Amino acid sequence: MSDTQAEKSKLTVGPNDDLSNAQSLFLGIQHVLAMDVYVVPFIIASIIGLTTKESSVLIQSTFIAAGIATIIQSYFCMKLPVAQGPSFIPIGAIAGIYFANNQNGNGWSTVLGASLIGAILVIILGVTGIFNRLIKAFVPPVVGGTIIFIVGLSLMPVALNDNIFSASGDLGQNILLAMIAASSLVLFAMIGSRFPGKGRIFRISSVILALVIGCLAAQFMGILDLSQVSNASLISVPQLPFVNVHFSFDWSSILTMMIIYVVLMAETTGTWFAVSNVCETPLTDDNINKGVVGEGIGCLISSMLGTTPVTGYSTNAGIISITGVASKKVFVAAGAWFIVFGLSGKISTLISSIPAPVIGGVFVIVCGIISISGIKVMKDVEISEKEMYVIAIPMILTLALTLIPKEFIQSLPQFMQYLFSSSVATASIAAILLNRLLPSEKVNENEYSIKNKKKISC
């Protein structure tokens, strides 16, 4: 039986399989390179008008927080290969809290204070098991598969538009670079699948090889800019809690951030389902409860280090599926790399210098793989009329909220802005509600047969 399971497994390295430290470090760095962790703090720094030095400190703190949170989640709490990184969801709320409280000079300290309290709430949800009970009651396979599918679907426009079509430079060159990176990724993954022995190394390192080839192509085209790397400092001391980082507390800001954390948890649930599926490991009650605790601890650490909440990244589920490597040790190594990058301005600047189209080419393939994982979860689900709507409407919502003009979202009430800022969270909630509220076709058939029996007996 174990031999049959091994034959069916698509993994080359399972979650609990051991790897050497050197292999783990090599494989871990490709997860880091594919995550764009620096983007969120860079956007926030631009919105609230931080200086170059302050922006650099925020980015480095985010790297360190992501690293510590990844190690905690993968090795100590959830014990599944889950990488943590800064979420895009809180950006609008963070900016609003900052500007509302900055008149007294407490803008950023109020953001951190609200994040701290919100993180404690998440930890309580995990310790009490409340979140897990909600998941068991409201997320059957049809809903879980739909959530995984829309996670990949929601990321595709980011990969295509933000990283390729709207990136700086010539559009033709951007598309060519993306195609080179994407085709390299597919080529190496296929070599590894076709030759599982000697070709295994190509599959498990396909992401980093694709990024390297993409960068070489960018250098050949003359658009790889490494000028800022030489000016960056090699070693930088991070922010220290209660020394460089201070907290202020405002009730309205705390309530706002609590709402944001609820939306964050709805989104990260999709990531957990995706990781569980590609790792071929059931998502147990213990995994979920400890995962929620790990999420809360990670966000608590990020606020203590002076940066924004970190959450599970679905990108890594796609990388696991492509490379076949699901070792938790690789993710611990990825967390270690994050910390190293956070302590070195030079290395973190080098990572951020990878051209956006190269990242986009790899990213879009990963998004497609994530969506396919969602379809695989639903393969044994009987798709009746109800299930069609449960799947279709969240798909439509995901695309609609991705394509709708941002000006319209900004004109809505604040709570609606927070909710609609995450297409995944909104579509996930819609899938859950539709599954609970729409009548089941089987129930209707039973009711129909009972009514017919009553008529016959009369």
Sine and cosine of phi, psi and omega as CSV:
sin_phi,cos_phi,sin_psi,cos_psi,sin_omega,cos_omega
0.00,0.00,-0.66,0.75,0.03,-1.00
-0.90,0.43,-0.57,0.82,0.03,-1.00
-0.91,0.42,-0.63,0.78,0.02,-1.00
-0.90,0.43,-0.68,0.73,0.02,-1.00
-0.89,0.45,-0.64,0.77,0.00,-1.00
-0.90,0.43,-0.60,0.80,0.01,-1.00
-0.91,0.40,-0.60,0.80,-0.04,-1.00
-0.97,0.24,-0.39,0.92,-0.05,-1.00
-0.91,0.41,0.68,-0.73,0.04,-1.00
-0.99,-0.10,-0.02,1.00,-0.04,-1.00
-1.00,0.05,0.60,-0.80,0.14,-0.99
-1.00,-0.06,-0.48,0.88,0.04,-1.00
-0.69,-0.72,0.88,-0.48,-0.03,-1.00
-0.98,0.21,0.17,-0.99,-0.04,-1.00
-0.84,0.54,-0.59,0.81,-0.06,-1.00
-0.98,-0.20,0.06,1.00,0.03,-1.00
-0.94,0.33,0.54,-0.84,-0.05,-1.00
-1.00,-0.04,0.56,-0.83,0.10,-0.99
-0.72,-0.70,0.38,-0.92,0.07,-1.00
-0.93,0.36,0.33,-0.94,0.01,-1.00
-0.87,0.49,-0.63,0.77,-0.01,-1.00
-0.90,0.43,-0.70,0.72,0.03,-1.00
-0.89,0.45,-0.67,0.74,-0.02,-1.00
-0.89,0.45,-0.68,0.74,0.01,-1.00
-0.91,0.42,-0.67,0.75,-0.01,-1.00
-0.91,0.41,-0.70,0.71,-0.03,-1.00
-0.97,0.25,-0.47,0.88,-0.01,-1.00
-0.94,0.35,-0.55,0.84,-0.08,-1.00
-0.93,0.37,-0.44,0.90,0.00,-1.00
-0.95,0.31,-0.46,0.89,0.11,-0.99
-0.92,0.39,-0.65,0.76,0.01,-1.00
-0.90,0.43,-0.70,0.72,-0.06,-1.00
-0.91,0.42,-0.46,0.89,-0.07,-1.00
-1.00,-0.02,0.03,1.00,-0.17,-0.98
-0.99,-0.16,-0.27,0.96,0.01,-1.00
0.80,0.60,0.69,0.72,-0.08,-1.00
-0.90,0.44,-0.48,0.88,-0.06,-1.00
-0.96,0.27,-0.25,0.97,-0.14,-0.99
-0.91,0.41,-0.74,0.67,-0.06,-1.00
-0.88,0.48,-0.79,0.61,0.03,-1.00
-0.88,0.47,-0.53,0.85,0.04,-1.00
-0.90,0.43,-0.68,0.73,0.01,-1.00
-0.90,0.43,-0.72,0.70,-0.01,-1.00
-0.88,0.47,-0.69,0.72,0.02,-1.00
-0.86,0.51,-0.62,0.78,0.02,-1.00
-0.93,0.37,-0.65,0.76,-0.05,-1.00
-0.92,0.40,-0.72,0.70,-0.10,-0.99
-1.00,-0.03,0.00,1.00,0.14,-0.99
0.97,0.24,0.68,0.73,0.06,-1.00
-0.96,0.28,0.46,-0.89,0.07,-1.00
-0.95,0.30,0.19,-0.98,0.01,-1.00
-0.86,0.51,-0.67,0.74,0.00,-1.00
-0.91,0.41,-0.70,0.71,0.01,-1.00
-0.90,0.44,-0.62,0.79,0.03,-1.00
-0.89,0.45,-0.68,0.73,0.01,-1.00
-0.88,0.47,-0.67,0.74,0.02,-1.00
-0.89,0.45,-0.66,0.75,0.00,-1.00
-0.90,0.44,-0.68,0.73,0.01,-1.00
-0.90,0.44,-0.70,0.72,-0.01,-1.00
-0.92,0.40,-0.63,0.78,0.05,-1.00
-0.89,0.45,-0.59,0.81,0.02,-1.00
-0.92,0.40,-0.66,0.75,0.06,-1.00
-0.86,0.51,-0.72,0.70,-0.04,-1.00
-0.91,0.41,-0.70,0.72,0.01,-1.00
-0.88,0.48,-0.68,0.73,0.02,-1.00
-0.89,0.46,-0.64,0.77,0.00,-1.00
-0.91,0.41,-0.75,0.66,0.00,-1.00
-0.89,0.45,-0.69,0.72,-0.02,-1.00
-0.90,0.43,-0.61,0.79,0.03,-1.00
-0.90,0.44,-0.69,0.72,0.02,-1.00
-0.91,0.42,-0.70,0.72,0.00,-1.00
-0.88,0.47,-0.73,0.69,-0.07,-1.00
-0.93,0.36,-0.71,0.71,-0.10,-0.99
-0.97,0.26,-0.60,0.80,-0.17,-0.99
-0.97,-0.25,-0.51,0.86,-0.12,-0.99
-0.93,-0.37,-0.58,0.81,-0.11,-0.99
-0.98,-0.21,-0.99,0.10,-0.06,-1.00
-0.94,0.35,-0.51,0.86,0.02,-1.00
0.86,0.51,0.58,0.81,0.19,-0.98
-0.80,-0.61,0.42,-0.91,-0.03,-1.00
-0.94,0.33,1.00,0.07,-0.01,-1.00
-0.85,-0.53,0.83,-0.56,0.04,-1.00
-0.99,-0.12,0.67,-0.74,-0.02,-1.00
-0.97,-0.24,0.59,-0.81,0.04,-1.00
-0.39,-0.92,0.20,-0.98,-0.04,-1.00
-0.93,0.37,0.68,-0.73,-0.03,-1.00
-1.00,-0.02,0.52,-0.85,0.07,-1.00
-0.98,0.22,-0.37,0.93,-0.13,-0.99
-0.84,0.54,-0.72,0.70,-0.11,-0.99
-0.98,0.21,-0.04,1.00,-0.15,-0.99
-0.81,0.59,-0.77,0.64,-0.03,-1.00
-0.89,0.46,-0.68,0.73,0.00,-1.00
-0.91,0.42,-0.65,0.76,0.01,-1.00
-0.88,0.47,-0.71,0.71,0.03,-1.00
-0.89,0.47,-0.67,0.74,0.01,-1.00
-0.89,0.45,-0.71,0.71,0.02,-1.00
-0.90,0.44,-0.67,0.75,-0.03,-1.00
-0.87,0.49,-0.79,0.62,-0.07,-1.00
-0.94,0.34,-0.51,0.86,0.01,-1.00
-0.94,0.34,-0.42,0.91,-0.08,-1.00
-0.90,-0.43,0.04,1.00,-0.11,-0.99
-0.99,0.16,-0.18,0.98,0.02,-1.00
-0.89,0.46,-0.55,0.83,0.04,-1.00
-1.00,-0.08,0.16,0.99,0.00,-1.00
0.98,0.22,0.26,0.97,-0.04,-1.00
-0.94,-0.33,0.36,0.93,-0.09,-1.00
-0.84,0.55,-0.87,0.50,-0.08,-1.00
-0.95,0.30,-0.57,0.82,0.01,-1.00
-0.91,0.41,-0.52,0.85,0.06,-1.00
-0.95,0.31,-0.62,0.79,0.09,-1.00
-0.85,0.52,-0.72,0.69,-0.03,-1.00
-0.93,0.36,-0.60,0.80,0.03,-1.00
-0.90,0.43,-0.68,0.73,0.03,-1.00
-0.91,0.41,-0.62,0.78,0.04,-1.00
-0.90,0.43,-0.62,0.78,0.00,-1.00
-0.88,0.47,-0.74,0.67,-0.01,-1.00
-0.91,0.41,-0.66,0.75,0.03,-1.00
-0.87,0.48,-0.63,0.78,0.01,-1.00
-0.91,0.42,-0.63,0.78,0.03,-1.00
-0.90,0.44,-0.63,0.78,0.05,-1.00
-0.87,0.49,-0.68,0.73,0.01,-1.00
-0.89,0.46,-0.67,0.74,0.02,-1.00
-0.87,0.50,-0.66,0.75,0.02,-1.00
-0.89,0.46,-0.66,0.75,0.04,-1.00
-0.87,0.49,-0.58,0.82,0.01,-1.00
-0.97,0.24,-0.69,0.72,-0.03,-1.00
-0.90,0.43,-0.64,0.77,-0.02,-1.00
-0.98,0.18,-0.26,0.97,-0.01,-1.00
0.98,0.21,0.17,0.99,-0.03,-1.00
-0.89,0.46,-0.71,0.71,-0.04,-1.00
-0.89,0.46,-0.67,0.74,0.00,-1.00
-0.88,0.47,-0.67,0.74,0.01,-1.00
-0.89,0.46,-0.59,0.80,0.05,-1.00
-0.92,0.40,-0.66,0.76,0.01,-1.00
-0.89,0.45,-0.72,0.69,-0.03,-1.00
-0.89,0.46,-0.57,0.82,-0.06,-1.00
-0.98,0.19,-0.51,0.86,-0.20,-0.98
-0.89,-0.47,-0.06,1.00,-0.09,-1.00
-0.80,-0.60,0.98,0.22,0.14,-0.99
-0.97,0.26,0.06,-1.00,-0.06,-1.00
-0.81,0.58,-0.62,0.79,-0.03,-1.00
-0.91,0.42,-0.60,0.80,0.02,-1.00
-0.97,0.24,-0.69,0.72,0.02,-1.00
-0.87,0.49,-0.69,0.72,0.03,-1.00
-0.90,0.43,-0.62,0.78,0.04,-1.00
-0.90,0.44,-0.67,0.74,0.01,-1.00
-0.88,0.47,-0.69,0.72,0.04,-1.00
-0.88,0.48,-0.69,0.72,-0.02,-1.00
-0.87,0.50,-0.71,0.70,-0.06,-1.00
-0.96,0.29,-0.40,0.92,0.10,-0.99
-0.86,0.50,-0.77,0.64,0.03,-1.00
-0.90,0.43,-0.66,0.75,-0.02,-1.00
-0.89,0.46,-0.66,0.76,-0.05,-1.00
-0.93,0.37,-0.47,0.88,-0.04,-1.00
-0.99,0.12,-0.35,0.93,-0.04,-1.00
-0.86,0.52,-0.72,0.69,0.03,-1.00
-0.88,0.48,-0.55,0.83,0.05,-1.00
-0.90,0.44,-0.72,0.69,-0.01,-1.00
-0.89,0.45,-0.69,0.72,-0.08,-1.00
-0.98,0.19,-0.78,0.62,-0.12,-0.99
-0.98,0.20,-0.84,0.54,-0.09,-1.00
-0.92,0.39,-0.63,0.77,-0.10,-0.99
-1.00,-0.05,-0.34,0.94,-0.07,-1.00
-0.86,-0.52,-0.90,0.43,-0.13,-0.99
-0.93,0.37,-0.62,0.78,-0.06,-1.00
-0.98,-0.19,0.04,1.00,0.01,-1.00
-0.93,0.36,0.43,-0.90,0.00,-1.00
-0.91,0.42,0.45,-0.89,0.00,-1.00
0.97,-0.25,-0.02,-1.00,-0.02,-1.00
-0.95,0.33,0.76,-0.65,-0.05,-1.00
-0.87,0.49,-0.66,0.75,0.01,-1.00
-0.87,0.49,-0.68,0.73,0.04,-1.00
-0.90,0.43,-0.65,0.76,0.01,-1.00
-0.87,0.49,-0.70,0.71,0.00,-1.00
-0.91,0.42,-0.66,0.75,0.01,-1.00
-0.89,0.46,-0.70,0.71,0.02,-1.00
-0.87,0.49,-0.69,0.72,0.01,-1.00
-0.89,0.46,-0.66,0.76,0.00,-1.00
-0.92,0.40,-0.63,0.78,0.03,-1.00
-0.89,0.46,-0.72,0.69,-0.01,-1.00
-0.91,0.42,-0.71,0.71,-0.03,-1.00
-0.91,0.41,-0.71,0.70,-0.02,-1.00
-0.93,0.38,-0.54,0.84,0.07,-1.00
-0.90,0.43,-0.68,0.73,0.02,-1.00
-0.87,0.50,-0.75,0.66,-0.01,-1.00
-0.90,0.45,-0.69,0.73,-0.02,-1.00
-0.85,0.52,-0.77,0.64,-0.04,-1.00
-0.92,0.39,-0.60,0.80,0.04,-1.00
-0.90,0.44,-0.64,0.77,-0.01,-1.00
-0.95,0.32,-0.59,0.81,0.07,-1.00
-0.87,0.49,-0.69,0.72,0.01,-1.00
-0.90,0.43,-0.60,0.80,0.01,-1.00
-0.96,0.29,-0.59,0.80,-0.04,-1.00
-0.96,0.27,-0.57,0.82,0.00,-1.00
-0.83,-0.56,0.98,0.20,-0.11,-0.99
-0.89,0.46,-0.26,0.97,0.03,-1.00
-1.00,0.09,-1.00,0.07,-0.04,-1.00
-0.93,0.36,-0.43,0.90,-0.04,-1.00
-1.00,0.09,-0.03,1.00,-0.04,-1.00
-0.84,0.55,-0.63,0.78,-0.03,-1.00
-0.88,0.48,-0.55,0.84,0.00,-1.00
-0.94,0.35,-0.61,0.80,-0.01,-1.00
-0.94,0.33,-0.74,0.67,-0.10,-1.00
-0.94,0.34,-0.34,0.94,0.03,-1.00
-0.92,-0.40,0.35,0.94,-0.10,-0.99
-0.88,0.47,-0.58,0.82,-0.04,-1.00
-0.92,0.38,-0.77,0.64,-0.04,-1.00
-0.92,0.39,-0.58,0.82,0.05,-1.00
-0.91,0.42,-0.64,0.77,0.02,-1.00
-0.91,0.43,-0.65,0.76,0.02,-1.00
-0.92,0.40,-0.64,0.77,0.02,-1.00
-0.90,0.43,-0.72,0.69,0.01,-1.00
-0.90,0.44,-0.63,0.77,0.05,-1.00
-0.88,0.48,-0.66,0.75,0.02,-1.00
-0.92,0.38,-0.62,0.79,0.05,-1.00
-0.90,0.44,-0.64,0.77,0.06,-1.00
-0.90,0.43,-0.64,0.77,0.04,-1.00
-0.91,0.42,-0.62,0.78,0.05,-1.00
-0.90,0.43,-0.67,0.75,0.02,-1.00
-0.89,0.46,-0.58,0.81,0.02,-1.00
-0.99,0.17,-0.15,0.99,0.03,-1.00
0.99,0.16,0.40,0.91,-0.04,-1.00
-0.87,-0.50,0.19,0.98,0.09,-1.00
-1.00,-0.01,0.93,-0.38,-0.09,-1.00
-0.97,-0.26,0.94,-0.35,0.01,-1.00
-0.93,-0.38,0.29,0.96,-0.09,-1.00
-0.89,0.45,-0.57,0.82,-0.04,-1.00
-0.96,0.28,-0.32,0.95,-0.04,-1.00
-0.91,0.42,-0.67,0.74,-0.03,-1.00
-0.91,0.42,-0.47,0.88,-0.02,-1.00
-1.00,0.08,-0.26,0.97,-0.05,-1.00
-0.98,0.22,0.51,-0.86,0.01,-1.00
-0.97,0.25,0.55,-0.84,-0.03,-1.00
-0.96,0.28,-0.73,0.69,-0.01,-1.00
-0.84,-0.55,0.72,-0.69,0.03,-1.00
-0.73,-0.68,0.68,-0.74,0.01,-1.00
-0.99,0.16,0.77,-0.63,-0.01,-1.00
-0.96,0.28,0.17,-0.99,0.07,-1.00
-0.95,0.32,0.61,-0.79,-0.01,-1.00
-0.95,-0.31,0.74,-0.68,0.01,-1.00
-0.84,0.54,0.68,-0.73,0.05,-1.00
0.91,0.40,-0.02,1.00,0.11,-0.99
-0.95,-0.31,-0.86,0.50,0.08,-1.00
-0.99,-0.14,-0.25,0.97,-0.06,-1.00
-0.90,-0.44,0.77,-0.64,-0.02,-1.00
-0.79,-0.62,0.38,-0.92,-0.10,-1.00
-0.81,-0.59,0.66,-0.75,0.15,-0.99
-0.79,-0.62,0.47,-0.88,-0.10,-1.00
-0.82,-0.57,0.80,-0.60,0.01,-1.00
-0.72,-0.69,0.80,-0.60,-0.15,-0.99
-0.88,0.48,-0.67,0.74,0.00,-1.00
-0.91,0.41,-0.60,0.80,0.04,-1.00
-0.93,0.37,-0.62,0.79,0.03,-1.00
-0.90,0.43,-0.69,0.72,0.02,-1.00
-0.88,0.47,-0.67,0.74,0.04,-1.00
-0.86,0.51,-0.72,0.69,-0.04,-1.00
-0.94,0.34,-0.50,0.86,0.07,-1.00
-0.90,0.45,-0.66,0.76,0.06,-1.00
-0.88,0.47,-0.67,0.74,0.02,-1.00
-0.88,0.48,-0.67,0.74,-0.01,-1.00
-0.91,0.42,-0.58,0.82,0.06,-1.00
-0.89,0.46,-0.69,0.72,0.04,-1.00
-0.91,0.42,-0.64,0.77,0.04,-1.00
-0.86,0.51,-0.68,0.74,-0.02,-1.00
-0.93,0.38,-0.57,0.82,0.07,-1.00
-0.90,0.44,-0.61,0.79,-0.01,-1.00
-0.96,0.29,-0.70,0.72,-0.08,-1.00
-0.93,0.37,-0.38,0.93,0.07,-1.00
-0.86,0.51,-0.65,0.76,0.05,-1.00
-0.87,0.49,-0.63,0.77,0.04,-1.00
-0.89,0.46,-0.68,0.73,-0.01,-1.00
-0.90,0.44,-0.66,0.75,0.04,-1.00
-0.89,0.46,-0.67,0.75,-0.01,-1.00
-0.90,0.44,-0.72,0.70,0.01,-1.00
-0.90,0.44,-0.71,0.71,0.02,-1.00
-0.85,0.53,-0.65,0.76,-0.03,-1.00
-0.92,0.39,-0.76,0.65,-0.06,-1.00
-0.95,0.31,-0.40,0.92,0.04,-1.00
-1.00,0.08,-0.09,1.00,-0.01,-1.00
0.83,0.56,0.62,0.78,-0.01,-1.00
-0.80,-0.60,0.82,-0.57,0.00,-1.00
-0.87,0.50,0.59,-0.81,0.05,-1.00
-1.00,0.03,0.99,-0.14,-0.10,-1.00
-0.99,0.13,0.20,-0.98,0.08,-1.00
-0.85,0.52,-0.66,0.75,-0.01,-1.00
-0.90,0.43,-0.66,0.75,0.05,-1.00
-0.85,0.53,-0.74,0.67,-0.08,-1.00
-0.91,0.40,-0.74,0.67,-0.01,-1.00
-0.86,0.51,-0.74,0.68,0.00,-1.00
-0.94,0.33,-0.49,0.87,0.06,-1.00
-0.90,0.43,-0.65,0.76,0.04,-1.00
-0.91,0.42,-0.67,0.74,0.05,-1.00
-0.88,0.48,-0.70,0.71,0.02,-1.00
-0.88,0.47,-0.64,0.77,0.05,-1.00
-0.88,0.48,-0.70,0.72,0.01,-1.00
-0.91,0.42,-0.67,0.74,0.01,-1.00
-0.90,0.44,-0.66,0.75,0.03,-1.00
-0.87,0.49,-0.68,0.73,0.02,-1.00
-0.93,0.36,-0.57,0.82,0.06,-1.00
-0.89,0.45,-0.71,0.71,0.02,-1.00
-0.90,0.44,-0.66,0.75,-0.01,-1.00
-0.89,0.46,-0.64,0.77,0.03,-1.00
-0.94,0.35,-0.59,0.81,0.03,-1.00
-0.91,0.41,-0.50,0.87,0.02,-1.00
-1.00,0.01,0.02,1.00,0.10,-1.00
1.00,0.07,0.44,0.90,0.00,-1.00
-0.74,-0.67,-0.11,-0.99,-0.17,-0.98
-1.00,0.01,0.25,-0.97,-0.05,-1.00
-0.84,0.54,0.59,-0.81,0.07,-1.00
-0.93,-0.38,0.55,-0.84,-0.05,-1.00
-0.58,-0.82,0.17,-0.99,-0.03,-1.00
-0.91,0.42,0.69,-0.73,-0.01,-1.00
-0.99,-0.17,0.83,-0.55,-0.01,-1.00
-0.96,0.28,-0.34,0.94,0.02,-1.00
-0.79,0.61,-0.63,0.77,-0.10,-0.99
-0.93,0.36,-0.44,0.90,0.07,-1.00
-0.90,0.45,-0.64,0.76,0.06,-1.00
-0.91,0.42,-0.62,0.78,0.01,-1.00
-0.91,0.41,-0.64,0.77,0.06,-1.00
-0.87,0.50,-0.69,0.72,-0.02,-1.00
-0.90,0.43,-0.63,0.78,-0.02,-1.00
-0.95,0.31,-0.73,0.68,-0.09,-1.00
-1.00,0.09,-0.40,0.92,-0.05,-1.00
0.98,0.21,0.18,0.98,-0.04,-1.00
-0.95,-0.30,0.92,-0.40,-0.03,-1.00
-0.87,-0.49,0.33,0.94,-0.06,-1.00
-0.90,0.43,0.76,-0.65,0.07,-1.00
-0.90,0.44,-0.48,0.88,-0.01,-1.00
-0.90,0.43,-0.54,0.84,0.06,-1.00
-0.90,0.43,-0.61,0.79,-0.02,-1.00
-0.97,0.25,-0.51,0.86,0.14,-0.99
-0.90,0.44,-0.65,0.76,0.06,-1.00
-0.90,0.43,-0.63,0.77,0.06,-1.00
-0.87,0.49,-0.66,0.75,0.05,-1.00
-0.88,0.47,-0.64,0.77,0.04,-1.00
-0.90,0.44,-0.65,0.76,0.05,-1.00
-0.88,0.48,-0.66,0.75,0.04,-1.00
-0.84,0.55,-0.70,0.71,-0.02,-1.00
-0.91,0.42,-0.66,0.75,0.04,-1.00
-0.87,0.49,-0.71,0.70,0.02,-1.00
-0.89,0.45,-0.58,0.81,0.02,-1.00
-0.93,0.36,-0.43,0.90,0.02,-1.00
-1.00,-0.01,-0.15,0.99,-0.02,-1.00
-0.80,-0.60,0.93,-0.37,0.05,-1.00
-0.90,0.43,-0.53,0.85,-0.04,-1.00
-0.92,0.38,-0.71,0.70,-0.03,-1.00
-0.94,0.34,-0.67,0.74,0.00,-1.00
-0.90,0.44,-0.56,0.83,0.06,-1.00
-0.93,0.37,-0.60,0.80,0.05,-1.00
-0.88,0.47,-0.68,0.73,0.01,-1.00
-0.89,0.45,-0.68,0.73,-0.04,-1.00
-0.95,0.31,-0.15,0.99,0.01,-1.00
-1.00,0.07,-0.14,0.99,0.06,-1.00
-0.87,0.49,0.82,-0.57,-0.05,-1.00
-0.83,0.56,0.67,-0.74,-0.03,-1.00
-0.83,0.56,-0.66,0.75,0.01,-1.00
-0.88,0.47,-0.52,0.85,0.04,-1.00
-0.92,0.40,-0.73,0.69,0.08,-1.00
-0.86,0.51,-0.69,0.72,-0.04,-1.00
-0.88,0.47,-0.63,0.77,0.00,-1.00
-0.89,0.45,-0.65,0.76,0.05,-1.00
-0.96,0.30,-0.68,0.73,-0.09,-1.00
-0.86,0.51,-0.68,0.73,-0.09,-1.00
-0.93,0.37,-0.57,0.82,0.09,-1.00
-0.91,0.42,-0.67,0.74,0.03,-1.00
-0.87,0.49,-0.66,0.75,0.02,-1.00
-0.88,0.48,-0.68,0.73,0.02,-1.00
-0.89,0.46,-0.64,0.77,0.01,-1.00
-0.90,0.43,-0.63,0.77,0.03,-1.00
-0.88,0.48,-0.72,0.70,-0.01,-1.00
-0.89,0.46,-0.65,0.76,0.04,-1.00
-0.89,0.46,-0.57,0.82,0.04,-1.00
-0.87,0.48,-0.61,0.80,0.05,-1.00
-0.90,0.43,-0.65,0.76,0.03,-1.00
-0.90,0.45,-0.62,0.79,0.01,-1.00
-0.91,0.42,-0.57,0.82,0.04,-1.00
-0.89,0.45,-0.57,0.82,-0.06,-1.00
-1.00,-0.03,0.11,0.99,-0.14,-0.99
-0.90,0.43,-0.46,0.89,-0.01,-1.00
-0.99,-0.14,0.05,1.00,0.00,-1.00
-0.99,0.11,0.75,-0.66,0.06,-1.00
-0.97,0.25,0.90,-0.43,-0.08,-1.00
-1.00,0.03,1.00,-0.07,0.09,-1.00
-1.00,-0.07,-0.17,-0.98,-0.05,-1.00
-0.88,0.47,-0.66,0.75,0.01,-1.00
-0.87,0.49,-0.75,0.66,-0.03,-1.00
-0.89,0.47,-0.54,0.84,0.04,-1.00
-0.87,0.49,-0.68,0.74,0.01,-1.00
-0.95,0.31,-0.59,0.81,0.03,-1.00
-0.88,0.48,-0.57,0.82,0.01,-1.00
-1.00,0.07,-0.70,0.72,-0.15,-0.99
-0.95,0.33,-0.70,0.71,-0.08,-1.00
-0.90,0.43,-0.70,0.72,0.10,-0.99
-0.87,0.50,-0.58,0.81,0.07,-1.00
-0.87,0.48,-0.71,0.70,0.00,-1.00
-0.90,0.45,-0.70,0.71,0.02,-1.00
-0.87,0.49,-0.65,0.76,0.00,-1.00
-0.86,0.50,-0.75,0.66,0.00,-1.00
-0.93,0.37,-0.64,0.77,-0.03,-1.00
-0.89,0.46,-0.71,0.70,-0.03,-1.00
-0.96,0.28,-0.35,0.94,0.08,-1.00
-0.98,0.21,-0.59,0.81,-0.10,-0.99
-1.00,-0.09,-0.31,0.95,-0.07,-1.00
-0.90,0.44,0.62,-0.78,0.02,-1.00
-0.85,0.53,0.69,-0.72,-0.02,-1.00
-0.90,0.44,-0.45,0.89,0.00,-1.00
-0.88,0.48,-0.60,0.80,0.01,-1.00
-0.92,0.38,-0.69,0.72,0.03,-1.00
-0.87,0.50,-0.66,0.75,-0.04,-1.00
-0.93,0.36,-0.32,0.95,0.01,-1.00
-0.99,0.10,-0.16,0.99,-0.03,-1.00
-0.99,0.14,0.28,-0.96,0.11,-0.99
-0.83,0.56,0.42,-0.91,-0.13,-0.99
-0.82,0.57,-0.71,0.71,-0.03,-1.00
-0.88,0.48,-0.66,0.75,0.01,-1.00
-0.91,0.42,-0.57,0.82,0.05,-1.00
-0.89,0.46,-0.69,0.72,0.00,-1.00
-0.89,0.46,-0.69,0.72,-0.05,-1.00
-0.92,0.39,-0.75,0.66,-0.09,-1.00
-0.98,0.21,-0.14,0.99,0.05,-1.00
-0.94,0.35,-0.31,0.95,0.07,-1.00
-0.89,-0.46,0.96,-0.29,0.03,-1.00
-0.90,0.43,-0.54,0.84,0.00,-1.00
-0.92,0.40,-0.72,0.69,-0.02,-1.00
-0.89,0.45,-0.71,0.70,-0.01,-1.00
-0.89,0.45,-0.73,0.68,-0.01,-1.00
-0.92,0.40,-0.57,0.82,0.04,-1.00
-0.91,0.42,-0.71,0.70,0.04,-1.00
-0.88,0.48,-0.65,0.76,0.02,-1.00
-0.89,0.46,-0.68,0.74,0.01,-1.00
-0.88,0.47,-0.67,0.74,0.00,-1.00
-0.90,0.44,-0.73,0.68,-0.03,-1.00
-0.91,0.41,-0.69,0.73,0.01,-1.00
-0.88,0.47,-0.66,0.75,-0.01,-1.00
-0.91,0.42,-0.55,0.84,0.00,-1.00
-0.99,0.14,-0.55,0.83,-0.16,-0.99
-1.00,-0.08,-0.55,0.83,-0.03,-1.00
-0.95,0.32,0.66,-0.76,0.00,-1.00
-0.94,0.35,0.60,-0.80,0.02,-1.00
-0.99,0.15,0.65,-0.76,-0.01,-1.00
-0.90,0.45,-0.58,0.81,-0.03,-1.00
-0.92,0.39,-0.62,0.79,0.02,-1.00
-0.89,0.46,-0.70,0.72,0.00,-1.00
-0.87,0.49,-0.64,0.77,0.02,-1.00
-0.90,0.43,-0.64,0.77,0.02,-1.00
-0.90,0.43,-0.68,0.73,0.01,-1.00
-0.89,0.46,-0.62,0.78,-0.02,-1.00
-0.91,0.43,-0.67,0.74,-0.02,-1.00
-0.93,0.37,-0.60,0.80,0.03,-1.00
-0.90,0.43,-0.69,0.73,0.02,-1.00
-0.88,0.47,-0.65,0.76,0.00,-1.00
-0.90,0.43,-0.65,0.76,0.01,-1.00
-0.89,0.46,-0.63,0.78,0.02,-1.00
-0.91,0.42,-0.63,0.77,0.01,-1.00
-0.90,0.43,-0.67,0.74,-0.02,-1.00
-0.90,0.43,-0.69,0.73,-0.02,-1.00
-0.91,0.41,-0.48,0.88,0.05,-1.00
-0.95,0.32,0.00,0.00,0.00,0.00
